[in-house]
């Protein structure tokens, strides 16, 4: 799968890379540091990702702001977007589902739990029939 990972924290970027490598997954990870950069990368609609992993708390444009723009777009709105965040705020969770996310995963503190959750998320999406635009 081609995955767009939108995350501003270097430690989280390293954790995802480490997990994908350790699990010997063949996914192609494209990284964006914030919502604005992600929208630029999505501007080339001939190379759309299969799924998006999105953090909520980012500079310049929050994950929720990015999500609203994404889901208002005629083509991009079909991209499955999974929130990967530390936010346990119920208002964030409800707002994200209202906008149209495909899942909401809270990042655990322990790496082993993170790896287990991420493995399950990626396995689920590998088994899905994905629609690109």
C-alpha positions, 0 to 999 in steps of 0.5 A: 500500500501507499501510505501518506503519514501526516505527522510533525513529531520526529519521534513518531516518524521514527516509530512508524518507520521502525515498525514498518521495517521491523514487521517487514512490511512492503508499504511505501510511506510518504511523509508530510510534516503538516496539513499544508504539505500533505495537501501539496503532495495530494495535488498530484492526483495521479499518485494518490495514497491508498490510506492516510494516517493523520495526527491531529495536533500539528502546527499551521493546520490542525488535523481536523482542519486538514480533514475538512479540506480533504473531505470537501474535495470531490476526489480526495474525499474517498481516501480512507483517513485514520487518525493516529493521535495522542488526543483522548478528547471525546470532542475530537473523536466525535468531530473526526467521525462526523467529518468522515474518518475511517478510524481513530487510533490513540497512540499508546506510550509503550512501543510494543503496544504501538507496534501491535495497534499499527500492525492491526490497522495496516493488516485491516486496510491491506485486506480492504478493497480500496477506492482511489477517487 
